[in-house]
Amino acid sequence: MSHRFMYSNLIDESAVITSLTAAVGFVGGAVPRVANGPGTVVFSGRYTGDDPEIYTVEIDLAGDVGTATFKWKKSTSSGWEASGLTTALTDTTLEAGVSVRFLNGSSSPAFVMGDRWQATATRFRSPKRVIELDPATKWRGGAPAVDPEFLMFDLLTAQAPDAVVVHGHNISPGATMKIQGGEVYVPIGNIPELIAAEFDGVDSHISAAANAAYDSMFAGGGTIAVWVYIRSDGEGSEGKVIALDNSASGDDTWLLDVRSESGGFVKLSFLHDTDAAFGFFQVSTTNVSINAWHHLLITYNTTTPTTKPLIYLDGVAQAVTIATSPTGTPLTGVGEMLYIGTGRDLARDFDGYISGIRLYTRALTAAEAAAHYAGTYTDETNLVGHWQLNDASGTTATDSSGTGNDGTLSGSAAWTSNLIETITWVADTMHKYLATSPRSFRYWRILIEGDSGNSDGYLEIAEVFLGGYFEPEYNYEFGNVLGEQSFEEARETESKAEKTVLLNRGQTAALPYRHISAAQKNLFLAMYRTVKDTAAERNKPLFTHLDVNDSESLIFAVIGGPFSPSEAGPDDFSFELELRERLV
């Protein structure tokens, strides 16, 4: 019988879960938007305003804490509320209970001009009852609980959770919980969607009409930025991500594609055509993994066409080789169609998901490329095309750049929400999702629907865990013991006149492991040290899947005894892991 353990939480312990439902919540932790200095900003306080606000703090004079100054505004401000304010290690009150303080980094100056942070604040109302489990992850939704309510998590760079666990709640029986992951977060009305366009690598694409804004977008320097989830190298092993037609040459003016899948990786290529011999450039190594989201950004300047483009993968510049050196005059795409997921010949289709395409008529810098990947980039100067690919329904792919060059879905191209699982809620239960393979999504959402029958008039979740699991390889001894233990708790009234005894029964498990390698023993030790945090005097929860083939065998537990492996011989260890179910 194989076991599985989940003990690491990708939601940082110090993070405050921000309610995205309207009019209820508290100040979220600092989220860097533009931050080149090593310093840190911390938002705090209980928001006393009535309407949700986004607070922005920006450095307007470089330096360390005490010498650097800052300015601030809120989303409803017409301009900066104040500027030239001195940074301090102690809280500086902005307004409505929102405070901010500054921490120096490892080098000086801690803050440079233009460093910017944002935090979301919504009004907080105390719940009627509090489930005291982990205050760091306790969340309460609004009242009344009529409309869908949700939690949104930004893991910053894409991580690979295997499991989602929601524990401690008052959700109505029969309500549904949806777990969703995606690389792009977009609000659609009141409900955020994680939407992308899906291409099947056979006959799916998006086409946009000719537009002068990007006919010659690389003349003097231009940029393509896009999120892709690559399932394979596509049709004919040359899946085109985006291309501009050129009927005169019988080819594409320029294109970005992936090709030559090998060992779970594909090559990333960029081509720009000329009236003689086209320029073909390729990332030197096969380092773009399939079945995961990646951010691609390419800058190129046809003024000097033999100069290699800069190609960034997940914010990092890559080594580029010239497969074919361009000669002649670079072509333009005047009067030609733009294609997403294919090229002018409607062949060599892309296989996977595409989201967040941006075209610029300027070459972005390395810092801007990194900010694009981090999701903190805000300067849209010279933006001539922006297809978020989040339209969710219909056949129109909206261009939100201001150019207004909407695209049209064709063939099997479709919208996908990356919906992972929908669960019908059962009263007094813990709900979990265990992935069969890691999911490298940046954004995760837990959506609760159909909770209008909640008699409390609000929604409360005490703990949310989002992380990976550890499935050891071992030689186990037969006789894993799964038992039941009674836990008694005595309580007395304020008058001390009466005493009651509450009797609860919880599961226990004794898991003997024999003939464990040193490497596997060290993995168990790392898990033990994570959950048995003696310095903090706490015993963190551990999710144990006692039988990976039984979805109902997951228990919420703590480690009951010490971790005392004995060494039987070289690279041969034995120990017993004692688990005790944590009852709520």
PEDA-V229795 format. One record per residue. N is the residue number from 1. SS is DSSP state (2 for helix, 1 for strand, 0 for the rest). PSI is psi in whole degrees, -180 to 180 (* if undefined). D_CENTER is the distance of its C-alpha to the mean C-alpha in Angstrom with 2 decimals. Layout:
{{N	SS	PSI	D_CENTER} {N	SS	PSI	D_CENTER}}
This chain:
{{1	0	128	33.06} {2	0	138	29.62} {3	0	161	27.45} {4	1	137	23.76} {5	1	137	22.26} {6	1	115	18.96} {7	0	-13	19.26} {8	0	136	16.17} {9	0	117	13.63} {10	0	-16	10.15} {11	0	114	10.53} {12	0	139	12.88} {13	0	-32	16.39} {14	0	-6	17.24} {15	0	143	14.42} {16	0	126	15.80} {17	0	118	14.11} {18	0	126	14.86} {19	1	128	16.51} {20	0	0	15.78} {21	0	151	19.11} {22	0	141	21.87} {23	0	7	24.27} {24	0	138	23.17} {25	0	-155	21.06} {26	0	175	21.15} {27	0	129	20.06} {28	0	164	16.50} {29	0	163	15.97} {30	0	135	16.13} {31	1	110	13.33} {32	1	132	14.69} {33	1	-55	15.16} {34	1	113	17.93} {35	0	99	18.94} {36	0	-22	21.29} {37	0	162	23.29} {38	0	-4	22.63} {39	0	169	23.21} {40	1	146	21.04} {41	1	137	21.23} {42	1	119	21.02} {43	1	147	21.25} {44	1	177	23.14} {45	0	163	25.60} {46	0	119	26.07} {47	0	131	25.91} {48	0	3	29.24} {49	0	172	28.80} {50	0	-34	28.97} {51	0	147	26.35} {52	0	141	22.65} {53	1	150	22.34} {54	1	119	19.94} {55	1	132	21.66} {56	1	131	21.61} {57	1	131	23.29} {58	1	138	24.43} {59	1	127	26.75} {60	1	-3	30.02} {61	1	122	32.04} {62	0	158	30.84} {63	1	-171	31.79} {64	0	177	31.06} {65	0	129	30.91} {66	0	-30	34.23} {67	0	-37	34.91} {68	0	148	31.78} {69	1	162	31.69} {70	1	164	29.06} {71	1	162	28.96} {72	1	157	26.97} {73	1	171	26.54} {74	1	169	24.88} {75	0	-27	23.54} {76	0	1	26.99} {77	0	145	28.90} {78	0	-18	30.94} {79	0	-170	30.81} {80	0	134	30.23} {81	0	-38	31.60} {82	1	154	32.86} {83	1	168	32.83} {84	1	21	34.39} {85	1	139	33.32} {86	1	133	33.61} {87	0	147	30.62} {88	0	154	31.33} {89	0	-20	30.18} {90	0	165	31.04} {91	0	134	29.55} {92	1	120	30.55} {93	1	130	30.62} {94	1	-69	29.41} {95	1	165	30.30} {96	0	36	29.85} {97	0	-3	29.01} {98	1	127	26.14} {99	1	162	26.71} {100	1	142	25.29} {101	1	164	26.26} {102	1	142	25.82} {103	1	132	25.60} {104	0	153	26.98} {105	0	-167	25.17} {106	0	-12	26.74} {107	0	166	28.56} {108	0	144	30.46} {109	0	147	30.01} {110	0	-30	27.03} {111	1	135	26.35} {112	0	158	27.04} {113	0	135	27.76} {114	0	-13	24.87} {115	0	131	22.33} {116	1	138	20.45} {117	1	156	18.26} {118	1	151	17.35} {119	1	147	17.11} {120	1	137	17.39} {121	1	132	20.52} {122	0	162	21.95} {123	0	135	25.15} {124	0	134	25.30} {125	0	131	27.96} {126	0	140	28.91} {127	0	160	28.67} {128	0	-34	31.92} {129	0	152	31.01} {130	0	128	28.47} {131	0	106	27.23} {132	0	87	27.35} {133	0	-90	24.96} {134	0	104	22.19} {135	0	-24	22.40} {136	0	-27	19.13} {137	0	12	17.24} {138	0	135	19.95} {139	1	143	19.18} {140	1	134	21.70} {141	0	-169	21.59} {142	0	179	24.33} {143	0	137	27.87} {144	0	160	29.15} {145	0	79	26.54} {146	0	-54	27.45} {147	0	162	24.54} {148	0	142	21.21} {149	1	154	19.06} {150	1	159	15.43} {151	1	140	12.81} {152	1	133	9.39} {153	1	130	6.82} {154	1	108	4.67} {155	1	11	4.19} {156	1	-96	5.48} {157	1	154	6.12} {158	1	129	5.11} {159	1	174	6.71} {160	1	76	9.05} {161	1	143	9.88} {162	1	-21	13.31} {163	1	146	14.11} {164	1	129	13.52} {165	1	129	16.60} {166	1	126	17.84} {167	1	138	21.11} {168	1	107	23.84} {169	1	171	24.17} {170	0	32	26.74} {171	0	140	25.27} {172	0	141	28.17} {173	0	137	29.29} {174	0	-14	28.55} {175	0	160	25.42} {176	1	147	22.46} {177	1	127	18.91} {178	1	133	16.26} {179	1	127	13.03} {180	1	144	10.62} {181	1	148	7.44} {182	1	170	6.83} {183	0	-16	6.05} {184	0	129	8.12} {185	0	126	8.79} {186	1	126	12.56} {187	1	127	15.05} {188	1	101	17.86} {189	0	-127	20.62} {190	0	-9	19.65} {191	1	124	16.92} {192	1	140	13.44} {193	1	148	12.91} {194	0	88	10.31} {195	0	144	13.11} {196	1	165	14.17} {197	1	134	17.70} {198	1	135	18.84} {199	1	135	21.71} {200	1	-1	23.94} {201	0	13	25.64} {202	0	-61	28.98} {203	0	26	29.74} {204	0	138	26.67} {205	1	171	26.05} {206	1	134	25.74} {207	1	142	28.64} {208	1	143	29.21} {209	0	164	32.70} {210	0	142	34.25} {211	0	128	33.47} {212	2	-20	35.15} {213	2	-32	32.10} {214	2	17	30.67} {215	0	-41	33.89} {216	0	45	34.30} {217	0	-19	30.87} {218	0	-1	31.27} {219	0	113	34.71} {220	0	-3	34.42} {221	0	127	30.75} {222	1	169	27.80} {223	1	138	24.10} {224	1	130	21.83} {225	1	135	18.04} {226	1	147	15.90} {227	1	134	12.75} {228	1	145	14.13} {229	1	110	13.67} {230	1	119	17.09} {231	0	-31	18.97} {232	0	-178	22.24} {233	0	2	24.36} {234	0	-174	25.47} {235	2	128	28.98} {236	2	20	31.59} {237	2	27	29.06} {238	1	68	28.28} {239	1	117	25.41} {240	1	126	25.37} {241	1	-50	22.15} {242	1	143	24.13} {243	1	150	27.83} {244	1	126	30.65} {245	1	158	33.89} {246	1	93	37.28} {247	0	-28	40.12} {248	0	-39	42.73} {249	0	-14	41.48} {250	0	17	40.53} {251	1	-165	37.08} {252	1	140	33.86} {253	1	-48	34.15} {254	1	157	30.84} {255	1	153	28.00} {256	1	128	24.76} {257	1	172	24.50} {258	1	148	23.53} {259	1	167	26.39} {260	1	63	28.17} {261	1	136	25.87} {262	1	122	26.94} {263	0	33	25.65} {264	0	12	22.15} {265	1	156	21.84} {266	1	159	22.88} {267	1	146	24.46} {268	1	128	23.25} {269	1	151	26.21} {270	1	135	27.35} {271	1	138	30.81} {272	1	125	32.94} {273	0	155	36.36} {274	1	178	39.72} {275	0	3	43.27} {276	0	-84	44.20} {277	1	125	41.64} {278	0	158	37.88} {279	1	127	35.47} {280	1	122	33.08} {281	1	143	30.46} {282	1	140	28.22} {283	1	133	25.76} {284	0	-34	28.11} {285	0	155	26.18} {286	0	74	24.44} {287	0	17	21.10} {288	1	106	18.68} {289	1	145	17.47} {290	0	168	17.49} {291	0	40	15.37} {292	0	153	12.07} {293	1	140	10.19} {294	1	150	11.86} {295	1	128	12.73} {296	1	135	16.53} {297	1	127	18.80} {298	1	130	22.61} {299	1	142	25.36} {300	1	151	29.00} {301	0	112	32.38} {302	2	-5	35.23} {303	2	-38	37.74} {304	2	77	37.73} {305	0	-24	36.54} {306	0	-12	37.33} {307	0	127	34.84} {308	0	143	31.75} {309	0	160	28.55} {310	1	125	25.65} {311	1	121	22.76} {312	1	130	19.36} {313	1	117	16.84} {314	0	43	13.36} {315	0	-1	15.29} {316	1	129	18.21} {317	1	139	21.64} {318	0	156	23.12} {319	0	131	26.78} {320	1	135	28.32} {321	1	153	31.65} {322	1	104	34.06} {323	1	-40	34.95} {324	1	122	37.26} {325	0	130	38.47} {326	0	143	38.96} {327	1	154	42.51} {328	0	-164	43.99} {329	0	128	42.49} {330	1	139	38.82} {331	0	157	38.68} {332	0	164	37.25} {333	0	39	35.91} {334	0	124	38.22} {335	0	16	38.38} {336	0	154	35.93} {337	0	151	33.06} {338	1	135	29.41} {339	1	140	27.62} {340	1	125	24.01} {341	0	1	23.67} {342	0	-173	27.32} {343	0	-168	30.20} {344	0	-30	33.63} {345	0	2	35.18} {346	0	39	32.59} {347	0	175	32.25} {348	0	55	29.90} {349	1	150	27.05} {350	0	145	23.39} {351	1	107	21.86} {352	1	-153	18.21} {353	1	145	15.74} {354	1	140	15.80} {355	1	153	13.99} {356	1	51	14.48} {357	1	130	17.81} {358	1	136	19.59} {359	1	132	23.17} {360	1	143	24.95} {361	0	41	28.65} {362	0	156	28.12} {363	0	115	26.72} {364	0	153	23.66} {365	0	172	23.89} {366	2	-40	22.00} {367	2	-37	20.53} {368	2	-35	19.45} {369	2	-43	17.88} {370	2	-39	15.81} {371	2	-35	14.88} {372	2	-47	13.88} {373	2	-39	11.37} {374	2	-11	10.11} {375	0	20	10.03} {376	0	3	13.14} {377	0	134	15.88} {378	0	-15	18.31} {379	0	110	21.64} {380	0	30	22.42} {381	0	133	25.98} {382	0	21	27.46} {383	1	122	24.69} {384	1	-4	26.65} {385	1	130	24.20} {386	1	100	20.81} {387	1	102	19.86} {388	0	-26	16.51} {389	0	48	17.38} {390	0	22	16.23} {391	0	-22	19.80} {392	0	-33	19.30} {393	0	164	23.07} {394	0	-172	26.16} {395	0	11	26.80} {396	1	128	26.05} {397	1	107	23.16} {398	0	134	23.41} {399	1	111	23.81} {400	0	16	22.66} {401	0	-15	23.99} {402	0	-18	27.36} {403	0	-32	29.05} {404	0	28	28.84} {405	0	76	28.85} {406	0	148	27.20} {407	1	170	26.73} {408	1	129	27.94} {409	1	139	26.43} {410	1	161	29.01} {411	0	-134	29.70} {412	0	8	27.05} {413	0	137	24.13} {414	1	165	22.14} {415	1	141	19.14} {416	1	144	16.54} {417	0	8	14.08} {418	0	38	12.56} {419	1	125	14.23} {420	1	-55	14.19} {421	1	146	17.04} {422	1	129	19.37} {423	1	134	21.44} {424	1	126	24.66} {425	0	137	24.94} {426	0	136	27.98} {427	0	142	29.50} {428	0	40	29.24} {429	0	166	26.69} {430	0	133	23.42} {431	1	144	20.89} {432	1	158	18.57} {433	1	126	16.71} {434	1	118	17.20} {435	1	148	15.83} {436	1	-21	18.53} {437	1	153	16.33} {438	1	145	12.96} {439	1	108	9.95} {440	1	76	7.69} {441	1	144	4.74} {442	1	-45	1.44} {443	1	139	3.07} {444	1	142	5.97} {445	1	137	9.46} {446	1	117	12.82} {447	1	128	15.68} {448	1	123	19.27} {449	1	158	22.08} {450	0	31	25.83} {451	0	15	26.21} {452	0	-21	29.07} {453	0	7	31.49} {454	0	112	30.10} {455	0	-21	33.32} {456	0	-21	31.69} {457	0	9	30.50} {458	0	168	27.04} {459	0	134	23.97} {460	1	131	23.13} {461	1	128	20.63} {462	1	-40	21.42} {463	1	137	18.76} {464	1	129	15.33} {465	1	133	14.23} {466	1	109	11.09} {467	1	-173	11.95} {468	0	164	13.98} {469	1	159	17.68} {470	1	118	20.78} {471	0	101	23.47} {472	0	154	26.57} {473	0	121	29.28} {474	0	165	32.57} {475	1	104	36.15} {476	1	155	36.34} {477	0	133	39.54} {478	0	139	40.55} {479	0	24	40.75} {480	0	125	37.31} {481	1	119	38.34} {482	1	114	36.57} {483	1	-170	38.56} {484	1	138	38.69} {485	1	142	39.51} {486	1	138	40.77} {487	1	122	39.53} {488	1	140	41.97} {489	1	121	41.37} {490	1	134	44.34} {491	1	149	44.12} {492	1	153	46.91} {493	0	169	47.52} {494	0	-34	48.04} {495	0	-8	51.77} {496	0	19	51.52} {497	0	-25	53.81} {498	0	150	51.70} {499	1	139	49.47} {500	1	151	47.07} {501	1	122	45.40} {502	1	129	42.06} {503	1	119	41.68} {504	1	149	38.36} {505	1	130	37.87} {506	1	160	34.89} {507	1	147	34.26} {508	1	157	34.81} {509	1	135	34.31} {510	1	113	36.01} {511	1	103	34.48} {512	1	132	36.89} {513	1	128	35.72} {514	1	147	38.46} {515	1	55	38.73} {516	1	136	35.27} {517	0	163	34.66} {518	2	-38	33.97} {519	2	-44	30.50} {520	2	-39	29.61} {521	2	-39	31.35} {522	2	-32	29.22} {523	2	-42	25.99} {524	2	-41	27.56} {525	2	-41	28.57} {526	2	-42	25.07} {527	2	-45	23.94} {528	2	-45	27.04} {529	2	-29	26.55} {530	2	-44	23.01} {531	2	-27	24.23} {532	1	76	27.76} {533	1	88	27.09} {534	0	-31	30.74} {535	0	-38	30.30} {536	0	-1	28.35} {537	0	53	30.77} {538	1	159	28.34} {539	1	102	27.52} {540	0	155	23.86} {541	0	151	23.23} {542	1	126	23.02} {543	1	124	22.18} {544	1	120	24.77} {545	1	99	25.05} {546	0	-26	28.79} {547	0	112	29.11} {548	0	-17	26.26} {549	0	0	28.41} {550	0	105	28.65} {551	0	-18	25.63} {552	0	4	27.67} {553	0	14	28.33} {554	1	124	25.27} {555	1	150	26.59} {556	1	110	25.11} {557	1	172	27.18} {558	1	158	28.11} {559	1	126	30.03} {560	0	-32	33.65} {561	0	-177	35.54} {562	0	164	35.44} {563	0	104	34.11} {564	0	76	37.41} {565	0	142	37.42} {566	1	147	40.85} {567	1	113	41.67} {568	1	-23	44.02} {569	1	-174	44.23} {570	0	124	42.44} {571	0	37	38.81} {572	1	107	39.66} {573	1	153	38.30} {574	1	147	38.55} {575	1	170	37.11} {576	1	134	36.38} {577	1	119	33.19} {578	1	124	34.06} {579	1	145	31.62} {580	1	124	32.32} {581	1	134	30.48} {582	0	120	29.15} {583	0	146	30.59} {584	0	*	29.42}}
